[in-house]
């Protein structure tokens, strides 16, 4: 039996993160005395309360409406400005980016460049969308970013960030903690946000906060990839990108210029930022927290909340619900004793495990071993998921065949219409299962590739421990060629026609384009829930296309709010469409398409 703290419409169950503005909690919404759903709730510190947050929080409502309920800012965002101001949004299991950095640093778990760029890509998308709406963030930091256990990112303070920035003069403790990210030019909203983004990227790569008031040029020159457990300097293209963000030299004049350069850094280099790899890292880093949250949430869903209803308030009288309602005071004490004993046992196990880790085994990178073990667990999960999907696909195929047979045998027009509708729904479910099967197969392929890379790292580490030194491999030609020239710049053939050829090629440069656009299927969830099926819905997106014309990534520019499947249906249609690659200097290269619009006509 848990205890909760009432805050407006919510019952706070557990504090998940603490930051300069206050805390983020997992909270429960109840219907009567029963569980309804989980939410994330932001409470504000006493300092922010004294600075005037209560009086000004309602102004964030305008920003919420401007942002349009986009997923990247938190779905279902709502404000409550009563006696104790707070905000809430739909629950997403995860932790703040600040917690991720701190835990990875403490446990010395490598945080690679790919992971850093995955996070920055998500944060940058949120900043770009805000700027497009004429809104600036102003106080962007790792505390602003919520990273889900599935690898996605959200800017959870975006609606009230500008209000909080205006209160920093009266909130010295918050201002001091945010100082590394607030050193950008104050008279340019875009440059302020881009500087903060650069400071976050610097911290992700180095595990160090950007020094306040120091020589930033010298700081970048001396920076090393400590997050990846390397002492090598930052990669040249990353350092150049950070220089434009942090030093004010060649600043990005527009959001479009910034987006173009970010895409070049993300995809023209040797990096592979993917949400899948980030999800794997989060499960590795926060496995215990994830399991603990899941167990607590399951218990909360089965809890009895009578003591927190109007009828039950008089029974509580300020004490815990377990004592007043269930008469379990003695049991609660016993439970605490059991918890202490279990905690002591777990501590002993952890200590013994650490002793073994440092003294009883070969000196092979523990992070690599942990990740290999995690890969095996994830592999088993994916295989089970694929087996379930295969069984579901067979069931849907059988059902479709049965419906088609019944449709051919029936003579009643009413029955035919009913069967036809069921057949359409079955076909949609079948297509959804096929999409999930394809995604599972892709995940399996990515997992196998990553597992192979990790196995090679482990083998290399074990070879270093062996007495005989490893035989160095001959360097491959391609890396040598790349090292001898700037990244992503093709080496020209020194002929008299080179300059003219470049001009002709530049004229012929073109972005990736759609060759055959697949029409999206109206989402079954929206049909089943009868959600605004009488209205047209629009999803705008763009696709990152490979050199062979294959879709590599889909980015939703403007989606349909709510978990009704419109965004997913548009993404699925985009992945099934065919494309022609972008052309640069007369050669096919990876690049984004212009904006693609998917329309879901209303269903009468």
BADREN-10422 format. One record per residue (C-alpha): z, y, x; residue number from 1; residue in one letter. Coordinates in steps of 0.25 Angstrom, whole numbers. Example, Ala and Ser with C-alpha at 12.3 -4.5 7.8 and 13.67 -1.06 7.14 Angstrom:
REM BADREN-10422
[[31; -18; 49]; 1; a];
[[29; -4; 55]; 2; s];
END
This chain:
REM BADREN-10422
[[0; 0; 0]; 1; x];
[[-4; 13; 6]; 2; x];
[[1; 27; 5]; 3; x];
[[-8; 39; 3]; 4; x];
[[-7; 54; 3]; 5; x];
[[-13; 62; -9]; 6; x];
[[-23; 73; -5]; 7; x];
[[-30; 79; -17]; 8; x];
[[-39; 68; -23]; 9; x];
[[-37; 58; -11]; 10; x];
[[-26; 49; -5]; 11; x];
[[-26; 50; 10]; 12; x];
[[-25; 36; 15]; 13; x];
[[-27; 37; 31]; 14; x];
[[-30; 48; 41]; 15; x];
[[-42; 44; 49]; 16; x];
[[-44; 56; 58]; 17; x];
[[-37; 69; 62]; 18; x];
[[-44; 81; 67]; 19; x];
[[-43; 96; 69]; 20; x];
[[-45; 99; 54]; 21; x];
[[-36; 88; 49]; 22; x];
[[-37; 74; 46]; 23; x];
[[-47; 64; 39]; 24; x];
[[-41; 53; 30]; 25; x];
[[-46; 41; 22]; 26; x];
[[-42; 44; 8]; 27; x];
[[-42; 37; -5]; 28; x];
[[-47; 42; -19]; 29; x];
[[-41; 34; -31]; 30; x];
[[-46; 32; -45]; 31; x];
[[-33; 31; -53]; 32; x];
[[-24; 22; -45]; 33; x];
[[-36; 15; -38]; 34; x];
[[-44; 17; -26]; 35; x];
[[-57; 24; -28]; 36; x];
[[-63; 27; -14]; 37; x];
[[-60; 32; 0]; 38; x];
[[-62; 46; 6]; 39; x];
[[-61; 53; 19]; 40; x];
[[-52; 66; 17]; 41; x];
[[-50; 77; 27]; 42; x];
[[-37; 84; 27]; 43; x];
[[-35; 97; 34]; 44; x];
[[-24; 100; 45]; 45; x];
[[-13; 110; 42]; 46; x];
[[-19; 119; 52]; 47; x];
[[-32; 119; 44]; 48; x];
[[-24; 121; 31]; 49; x];
[[-17; 133; 37]; 50; x];
[[-30; 139; 42]; 51; x];
[[-35; 139; 27]; 52; x];
[[-43; 126; 25]; 53; x];
[[-37; 125; 11]; 54; x];
[[-42; 139; 7]; 55; x];
[[-56; 137; 12]; 56; x];
[[-60; 122; 11]; 57; x];
[[-66; 124; -2]; 58; x];
[[-77; 132; 5]; 59; x];
[[-82; 118; 11]; 60; x];
[[-87; 115; -3]; 61; x];
[[-99; 123; 0]; 62; x];
[[-102; 116; 13]; 63; x];
[[-100; 102; 6]; 64; x];
[[-111; 106; -4]; 65; x];
[[-120; 111; 6]; 66; x];
[[-119; 98; 14]; 67; x];
[[-123; 90; 2]; 68; x];
[[-114; 78; 3]; 69; x];
[[-121; 73; 15]; 70; x];
[[-116; 60; 21]; 71; x];
[[-114; 66; 35]; 72; x];
[[-103; 76; 30]; 73; x];
[[-96; 66; 21]; 74; x];
[[-100; 61; 8]; 75; x];
[[-92; 66; -5]; 76; x];
[[-86; 77; 3]; 77; x];
[[-76; 85; -6]; 78; x];
[[-65; 96; -4]; 79; x];
[[-51; 97; -10]; 80; x];
[[-45; 111; -7]; 81; x];
[[-32; 109; -15]; 82; x];
[[-18; 111; -8]; 83; x];
[[-22; 102; 4]; 84; x];
[[-37; 104; 7]; 85; x];
[[-45; 92; 11]; 86; x];
[[-59; 86; 10]; 87; x];
[[-64; 72; 7]; 88; x];
[[-77; 64; 9]; 89; x];
[[-81; 49; 7]; 90; x];
[[-75; 39; 15]; 91; x];
[[-82; 35; 28]; 92; x];
[[-75; 25; 37]; 93; x];
[[-74; 31; 51]; 94; x];
[[-67; 41; 61]; 95; x];
[[-70; 55; 66]; 96; x];
[[-78; 57; 79]; 97; x];
[[-66; 63; 86]; 98; x];
[[-59; 50; 84]; 99; x];
[[-71; 42; 88]; 100; x];
[[-72; 50; 101]; 101; x];
[[-57; 49; 104]; 102; x];
[[-56; 34; 101]; 103; x];
[[-68; 30; 110]; 104; x];
[[-62; 39; 121]; 105; x];
[[-48; 32; 120]; 106; x];
[[-54; 18; 119]; 107; x];
[[-65; 21; 130]; 108; x];
[[-76; 15; 121]; 109; x];
[[-89; 20; 125]; 110; x];
[[-96; 30; 115]; 111; x];
[[-110; 30; 119]; 112; x];
[[-121; 41; 119]; 113; x];
[[-127; 34; 107]; 114; x];
[[-114; 35; 99]; 115; x];
[[-113; 50; 102]; 116; x];
[[-127; 53; 98]; 117; x];
[[-125; 45; 85]; 118; x];
[[-113; 54; 81]; 119; x];
[[-120; 67; 86]; 120; x];
[[-132; 63; 77]; 121; x];
[[-124; 62; 65]; 122; x];
[[-116; 74; 68]; 123; x];
[[-128; 82; 71]; 124; x];
[[-134; 78; 58]; 125; x];
[[-123; 84; 50]; 126; x];
[[-123; 97; 58]; 127; x];
[[-138; 98; 56]; 128; x];
[[-137; 96; 41]; 129; x];
[[-126; 106; 40]; 130; x];
[[-134; 117; 48]; 131; x];
[[-146; 114; 38]; 132; x];
[[-136; 118; 27]; 133; x];
[[-132; 130; 34]; 134; x];
[[-119; 125; 37]; 135; x];
[[-112; 124; 51]; 136; x];
[[-101; 115; 55]; 137; x];
[[-94; 123; 65]; 138; x];
[[-83; 114; 69]; 139; x];
[[-90; 101; 73]; 140; x];
[[-82; 91; 81]; 141; x];
[[-79; 76; 82]; 142; x];
[[-68; 79; 71]; 143; x];
[[-80; 83; 62]; 144; x];
[[-87; 69; 63]; 145; x];
[[-83; 57; 55]; 146; x];
[[-89; 44; 61]; 147; x];
[[-90; 32; 52]; 148; x];
[[-88; 18; 56]; 149; x];
[[-103; 16; 53]; 150; x];
[[-107; 26; 63]; 151; x];
[[-111; 38; 54]; 152; x];
[[-105; 52; 56]; 153; x];
[[-100; 63; 46]; 154; x];
[[-97; 78; 48]; 155; x];
[[-84; 77; 39]; 156; x];
[[-80; 91; 41]; 157; x];
[[-93; 98; 39]; 158; x];
[[-90; 104; 25]; 159; x];
[[-77; 111; 30]; 160; x];
[[-81; 113; 45]; 161; x];
[[-85; 128; 43]; 162; x];
[[-72; 131; 36]; 163; x];
[[-64; 124; 46]; 164; x];
[[-71; 132; 57]; 165; x];
[[-67; 145; 51]; 166; x];
[[-52; 141; 51]; 167; x];
[[-51; 137; 66]; 168; x];
[[-46; 150; 70]; 169; x];
[[-33; 147; 61]; 170; x];
[[-33; 132; 66]; 171; x];
[[-31; 133; 81]; 172; x];
[[-28; 118; 82]; 173; x];
[[-41; 114; 76]; 174; x];
[[-49; 124; 84]; 175; x];
[[-43; 119; 97]; 176; x];
[[-47; 104; 94]; 177; x];
[[-61; 109; 90]; 178; x];
[[-63; 119; 101]; 179; x];
[[-73; 109; 109]; 180; x];
[[-83; 110; 98]; 181; x];
[[-82; 124; 94]; 182; x];
[[-87; 130; 107]; 183; x];
[[-101; 133; 101]; 184; x];
[[-107; 146; 98]; 185; x];
[[-100; 152; 86]; 186; x];
[[-111; 161; 81]; 187; x];
[[-121; 149; 79]; 188; x];
[[-117; 139; 69]; 189; x];
[[-128; 129; 74]; 190; x];
[[-124; 130; 88]; 191; x];
[[-109; 129; 85]; 192; x];
[[-112; 115; 78]; 193; x];
[[-121; 110; 89]; 194; x];
[[-111; 114; 100]; 195; x];
[[-100; 106; 93]; 196; x];
[[-110; 94; 91]; 197; x];
[[-112; 95; 106]; 198; x];
[[-97; 95; 109]; 199; x];
[[-96; 83; 100]; 200; x];
[[-107; 76; 107]; 201; x];
[[-101; 79; 121]; 202; x];
[[-88; 73; 117]; 203; x];
[[-94; 61; 112]; 204; x];
[[-101; 58; 125]; 205; x];
[[-90; 62; 134]; 206; x];
[[-77; 60; 126]; 207; x];
[[-73; 74; 130]; 208; x];
[[-72; 86; 122]; 209; x];
[[-81; 98; 126]; 210; x];
[[-72; 107; 134]; 211; x];
[[-68; 120; 128]; 212; x];
[[-73; 133; 135]; 213; x];
[[-78; 125; 147]; 214; x];
[[-91; 124; 155]; 215; x];
[[-99; 116; 145]; 216; x];
[[-111; 115; 155]; 217; x];
[[-102; 109; 165]; 218; x];
[[-96; 100; 155]; 219; x];
[[-109; 94; 151]; 220; x];
[[-113; 92; 165]; 221; x];
[[-101; 84; 168]; 222; x];
[[-100; 76; 155]; 223; x];
[[-101; 61; 156]; 224; x];
[[-103; 50; 146]; 225; x];
[[-88; 46; 145]; 226; x];
[[-90; 42; 131]; 227; x];
[[-99; 31; 135]; 228; x];
[[-90; 28; 147]; 229; x];
[[-100; 33; 157]; 230; x];
[[-98; 44; 168]; 231; x];
[[-113; 47; 167]; 232; x];
[[-117; 61; 163]; 233; x];
[[-122; 64; 149]; 234; x];
[[-136; 60; 147]; 235; x];
[[-146; 71; 150]; 236; x];
[[-151; 73; 136]; 237; x];
[[-137; 73; 130]; 238; x];
[[-132; 83; 140]; 239; x];
[[-144; 92; 137]; 240; x];
[[-142; 91; 122]; 241; x];
[[-127; 94; 124]; 242; x];
[[-131; 106; 132]; 243; x];
[[-139; 112; 121]; 244; x];
[[-128; 110; 111]; 245; x];
[[-116; 114; 120]; 246; x];
[[-121; 124; 130]; 247; x];
[[-129; 134; 121]; 248; x];
[[-142; 132; 130]; 249; x];
[[-155; 129; 122]; 250; x];
[[-146; 128; 109]; 251; x];
[[-153; 122; 97]; 252; x];
[[-158; 133; 89]; 253; x];
[[-159; 125; 76]; 254; x];
[[-154; 113; 70]; 255; x];
[[-168; 107; 71]; 256; x];
[[-168; 109; 86]; 257; x];
[[-155; 102; 87]; 258; x];
[[-159; 90; 78]; 259; x];
[[-172; 88; 86]; 260; x];
[[-165; 88; 100]; 261; x];
[[-154; 79; 94]; 262; x];
[[-164; 69; 89]; 263; x];
[[-171; 69; 103]; 264; x];
[[-157; 66; 110]; 265; x];
[[-154; 55; 100]; 266; x];
[[-167; 48; 100]; 267; x];
[[-176; 51; 112]; 268; x];
[[-166; 46; 122]; 269; x];
[[-160; 33; 125]; 270; x];
[[-149; 34; 114]; 271; x];
[[-148; 26; 101]; 272; x];
[[-138; 33; 92]; 273; x];
[[-136; 24; 80]; 274; x];
[[-126; 24; 69]; 275; x];
[[-125; 9; 70]; 276; x];
[[-120; 10; 85]; 277; x];
[[-110; 21; 81]; 278; x];
[[-105; 12; 70]; 279; x];
[[-103; 1; 80]; 280; x];
[[-96; 10; 89]; 281; x];
[[-87; 15; 78]; 282; x];
[[-83; 1; 73]; 283; x];
[[-80; -2; 88]; 284; x];
[[-71; 10; 90]; 285; x];
[[-64; 11; 76]; 286; x];
[[-64; -4; 72]; 287; x];
[[-49; -4; 70]; 288; x];
[[-49; 9; 62]; 289; x];
[[-61; 4; 54]; 290; x];
[[-54; -9; 50]; 291; x];
[[-41; -2; 47]; 292; x];
[[-48; 8; 38]; 293; x];
[[-55; -3; 31]; 294; x];
[[-42; -10; 28]; 295; x];
[[-35; 2; 24]; 296; x];
[[-46; 6; 14]; 297; x];
[[-46; -8; 8]; 298; x];
[[-31; -7; 6]; 299; x];
[[-33; 7; 0]; 300; x];
[[-44; 2; -10]; 301; x];
[[-34; -8; -16]; 302; x];
[[-22; 1; -16]; 303; x];
[[-15; 6; -29]; 304; x];
[[-15; 21; -30]; 305; x];
[[-6; 23; -42]; 306; x];
[[4; 31; -34]; 307; x];
[[-6; 41; -31]; 308; x];
[[-11; 43; -46]; 309; x];
[[-4; 54; -55]; 310; x];
[[3; 43; -62]; 311; x];
[[9; 37; -49]; 312; x];
[[13; 50; -42]; 313; x];
[[27; 50; -48]; 314; x];
[[29; 36; -42]; 315; x];
[[26; 40; -28]; 316; x];
[[36; 52; -27]; 317; x];
[[31; 55; -13]; 318; x];
[[34; 40; -8]; 319; x];
[[23; 30; -5]; 320; x];
[[16; 23; -16]; 321; x];
[[20; 9; -10]; 322; x];
[[35; 13; -12]; 323; x];
[[34; 19; -26]; 324; x];
[[24; 11; -33]; 325; x];
[[23; -3; -26]; 326; x];
[[38; -4; -22]; 327; x];
[[34; -9; -8]; 328; x];
[[43; 0; 0]; 329; x];
[[48; -13; 7]; 330; x];
[[35; -19; 9]; 331; x];
[[30; -6; 15]; 332; x];
[[41; -6; 25]; 333; x];
[[37; -21; 28]; 334; x];
[[23; -17; 29]; 335; x];
[[26; -6; 39]; 336; x];
[[34; -16; 48]; 337; x];
[[22; -26; 47]; 338; x];
[[13; -14; 51]; 339; x];
[[22; -11; 63]; 340; x];
[[22; -26; 68]; 341; x];
[[7; -27; 66]; 342; x];
[[5; -14; 73]; 343; x];
[[13; -19; 85]; 344; x];
[[6; -32; 85]; 345; x];
[[-8; -25; 85]; 346; x];
[[-3; -16; 96]; 347; x];
[[1; -28; 105]; 348; x];
[[-12; -34; 102]; 349; x];
[[-19; -21; 106]; 350; x];
[[-11; -20; 119]; 351; x];
[[-14; -35; 123]; 352; x];
[[-28; -32; 120]; 353; x];
[[-29; -20; 129]; 354; x];
[[-22; -27; 140]; 355; x];
[[-32; -38; 139]; 356; x];
[[-43; -27; 139]; 357; x];
[[-39; -21; 151]; 358; x];
[[-33; -32; 160]; 359; x];
[[-38; -45; 154]; 360; x];
[[-53; -45; 154]; 361; x];
[[-65; -41; 163]; 362; x];
[[-68; -26; 164]; 363; x];
[[-79; -25; 154]; 364; x];
[[-81; -13; 145]; 365; x];
[[-72; -15; 133]; 366; x];
[[-80; -7; 124]; 367; x];
[[-92; -16; 127]; 368; x];
[[-84; -28; 124]; 369; x];
[[-79; -22; 111]; 370; x];
[[-92; -18; 106]; 371; x];
[[-98; -31; 109]; 372; x];
[[-87; -37; 100]; 373; x];
[[-90; -27; 90]; 374; x];
[[-105; -30; 90]; 375; x];
[[-102; -45; 87]; 376; x];
[[-93; -41; 75]; 377; x];
[[-104; -31; 70]; 378; x];
[[-115; -42; 72]; 379; x];
[[-107; -51; 64]; 380; x];
[[-105; -41; 53]; 381; x];
[[-120; -37; 53]; 382; x];
[[-124; -52; 52]; 383; x];
[[-115; -54; 41]; 384; x];
[[-121; -42; 34]; 385; x];
[[-135; -46; 36]; 386; x];
[[-132; -60; 30]; 387; x];
[[-126; -53; 18]; 388; x];
[[-138; -45; 17]; 389; x];
[[-147; -57; 18]; 390; x];
[[-140; -64; 7]; 391; x];
[[-140; -51; -2]; 392; x];
[[-155; -50; 1]; 393; x];
[[-157; -64; -3]; 394; x];
[[-149; -62; -16]; 395; x];
[[-157; -50; -19]; 396; x];
[[-170; -57; -17]; 397; x];
[[-166; -68; -26]; 398; x];
[[-161; -58; -37]; 399; x];
[[-174; -51; -36]; 400; x];
[[-182; -63; -38]; 401; x];
[[-174; -67; -50]; 402; x];
[[-176; -54; -56]; 403; x];
[[-191; -54; -54]; 404; x];
[[-191; -68; -61]; 405; x];
[[-183; -63; -72]; 406; x];
[[-192; -51; -73]; 407; x];
[[-204; -60; -74]; 408; x];
[[-198; -68; -85]; 409; x];
[[-192; -58; -94]; 410; x];
[[-200; -52; -106]; 411; x];
[[-190; -41; -111]; 412; x];
[[-194; -27; -106]; 413; x];
[[-179; -23; -106]; 414; x];
[[-176; -35; -97]; 415; x];
[[-187; -33; -88]; 416; x];
[[-183; -18; -86]; 417; x];
[[-169; -23; -83]; 418; x];
[[-174; -34; -73]; 419; x];
[[-183; -24; -67]; 420; x];
[[-172; -14; -64]; 421; x];
[[-164; -26; -58]; 422; x];
[[-175; -30; -50]; 423; x];
[[-177; -16; -44]; 424; x];
[[-162; -15; -41]; 425; x];
[[-163; -29; -34]; 426; x];
[[-175; -24; -26]; 427; x];
[[-167; -12; -22]; 428; x];
[[-155; -20; -18]; 429; x];
[[-164; -29; -10]; 430; x];
[[-171; -18; -2]; 431; x];
[[-157; -12; 1]; 432; x];
[[-153; -26; 6]; 433; x];
[[-165; -26; 15]; 434; x];
[[-162; -13; 20]; 435; x];
[[-148; -17; 24]; 436; x];
[[-153; -30; 30]; 437; x];
[[-163; -21; 39]; 438; x];
[[-151; -12; 43]; 439; x];
[[-142; -24; 46]; 440; x];
[[-154; -30; 55]; 441; x];
[[-155; -17; 62]; 442; x];
[[-140; -16; 64]; 443; x];
[[-140; -30; 70]; 444; x];
[[-152; -27; 79]; 445; x];
[[-144; -14; 84]; 446; x];
[[-131; -22; 85]; 447; x];
[[-138; -33; 94]; 448; x];
[[-145; -22; 103]; 449; x];
[[-131; -15; 105]; 450; x];
[[-124; -28; 107]; 451; x];
[[-134; -32; 118]; 452; x];
[[-132; -18; 124]; 453; x];
[[-117; -20; 124]; 454; x];
[[-118; -34; 130]; 455; x];
[[-127; -29; 141]; 456; x];
[[-116; -18; 144]; 457; x];
[[-105; -29; 144]; 458; x];
[[-114; -38; 154]; 459; x];
[[-116; -26; 163]; 460; x];
[[-101; -23; 163]; 461; x];
[[-97; -37; 166]; 462; x];
[[-108; -37; 177]; 463; x];
[[-101; -25; 183]; 464; x];
[[-87; -33; 184]; 465; x];
[[-94; -44; 191]; 466; x];
[[-93; -45; 206]; 467; x];
[[-108; -45; 209]; 468; x];
[[-114; -32; 206]; 469; x];
[[-125; -32; 196]; 470; x];
[[-140; -32; 200]; 471; x];
[[-145; -18; 196]; 472; x];
[[-157; -19; 187]; 473; x];
[[-170; -12; 191]; 474; x];
[[-171; 1; 183]; 475; x];
[[-181; 1; 171]; 476; x];
[[-193; 11; 172]; 477; x];
[[-190; 18; 159]; 478; x];
[[-176; 23; 162]; 479; x];
[[-181; 28; 175]; 480; x];
[[-192; 36; 169]; 481; x];
[[-182; 42; 159]; 482; x];
[[-172; 46; 169]; 483; x];
[[-183; 53; 177]; 484; x];
[[-187; 63; 166]; 485; x];
[[-180; 70; 154]; 486; x];
[[-176; 61; 142]; 487; x];
[[-187; 60; 131]; 488; x];
[[-197; 68; 139]; 489; x];
[[-210; 60; 141]; 490; x];
[[-215; 61; 156]; 491; x];
[[-229; 68; 155]; 492; x];
[[-241; 63; 163]; 493; x];
[[-244; 74; 173]; 494; x];
[[-259; 77; 170]; 495; x];
[[-265; 91; 168]; 496; x];
[[-266; 88; 153]; 497; x];
[[-251; 86; 151]; 498; x];
[[-248; 99; 145]; 499; x];
[[-259; 100; 136]; 500; x];
[[-256; 85; 131]; 501; x];
[[-242; 89; 128]; 502; x];
[[-247; 101; 120]; 503; x];
[[-256; 92; 112]; 504; x];
[[-245; 81; 110]; 505; x];
[[-235; 92; 106]; 506; x];
[[-244; 96; 95]; 507; x];
[[-245; 82; 90]; 508; x];
[[-230; 79; 90]; 509; x];
[[-225; 75; 77]; 510; x];
[[-213; 70; 70]; 511; x];
[[-211; 56; 65]; 512; x];
[[-217; 54; 51]; 513; x];
[[-217; 45; 39]; 514; x];
[[-229; 35; 38]; 515; x];
[[-224; 28; 25]; 516; x];
[[-212; 33; 18]; 517; x];
[[-205; 22; 10]; 518; x];
[[-200; 26; -4]; 519; x];
[[-185; 25; -5]; 520; x];
[[-178; 16; -16]; 521; x];
[[-169; 23; -26]; 522; x];
[[-155; 18; -22]; 523; x];
[[-149; 8; -30]; 524; x];
[[-135; 13; -29]; 525; x];
[[-140; 26; -36]; 526; x];
[[-146; 18; -47]; 527; x];
[[-134; 10; -49]; 528; x];
[[-125; 21; -49]; 529; x];
[[-135; 30; -57]; 530; x];
[[-132; 41; -47]; 531; x];
[[-142; 53; -50]; 532; x];
[[-154; 44; -52]; 533; x];
[[-160; 55; -61]; 534; x];
[[-161; 64; -49]; 535; x];
[[-171; 64; -37]; 536; x];
[[-164; 62; -24]; 537; x];
[[-169; 66; -10]; 538; x];
[[-166; 61; 4]; 539; x];
[[-171; 68; 16]; 540; x];
[[-172; 61; 29]; 541; x];
[[-179; 60; 42]; 542; x];
[[-182; 47; 51]; 543; x];
[[-182; 45; 66]; 544; x];
[[-194; 37; 69]; 545; x];
[[-196; 29; 82]; 546; x];
[[-209; 28; 91]; 547; x];
[[-214; 17; 83]; 548; x];
[[-212; 24; 69]; 549; x];
[[-199; 16; 66]; 550; x];
[[-188; 23; 58]; 551; x];
[[-176; 24; 68]; 552; x];
[[-167; 33; 60]; 553; x];
[[-166; 40; 47]; 554; x];
[[-158; 53; 45]; 555; x];
[[-155; 58; 31]; 556; x];
[[-157; 73; 30]; 557; x];
[[-153; 75; 16]; 558; x];
[[-148; 63; 8]; 559; x];
[[-142; 60; -6]; 560; x];
[[-127; 61; -7]; 561; x];
[[-119; 49; -12]; 562; x];
[[-119; 34; -9]; 563; x];
[[-131; 31; -18]; 564; x];
[[-141; 26; -7]; 565; x];
[[-152; 37; -7]; 566; x];
[[-150; 41; 8]; 567; x];
[[-150; 26; 11]; 568; x];
[[-163; 23; 2]; 569; x];
[[-170; 35; 9]; 570; x];
[[-166; 30; 23]; 571; x];
[[-170; 16; 20]; 572; x];
[[-184; 21; 15]; 573; x];
[[-185; 29; 28]; 574; x];
[[-183; 17; 36]; 575; x];
[[-193; 9; 28]; 576; x];
[[-204; 20; 30]; 577; x];
[[-214; 20; 41]; 578; x];
[[-215; 32; 51]; 579; x];
[[-224; 37; 62]; 580; x];
[[-216; 41; 75]; 581; x];
[[-215; 55; 80]; 582; x];
[[-225; 60; 90]; 583; x];
[[-221; 67; 103]; 584; x];
[[-231; 71; 114]; 585; x];
[[-241; 61; 107]; 586; x];
[[-232; 49; 107]; 587; x];
[[-223; 43; 96]; 588; x];
[[-209; 46; 98]; 589; x];
[[-196; 44; 90]; 590; x];
[[-193; 56; 80]; 591; x];
[[-189; 61; 67]; 592; x];
[[-198; 62; 54]; 593; x];
[[-197; 75; 46]; 594; x];
[[-189; 75; 34]; 595; x];
[[-192; 63; 24]; 596; x];
[[-189; 65; 10]; 597; x];
[[-185; 53; 1]; 598; x];
[[-185; 56; -14]; 599; x];
[[-177; 47; -24]; 600; x];
[[-183; 50; -38]; 601; x];
[[-174; 50; -50]; 602; x];
[[-174; 37; -58]; 603; x];
[[-175; 39; -73]; 604; x];
END
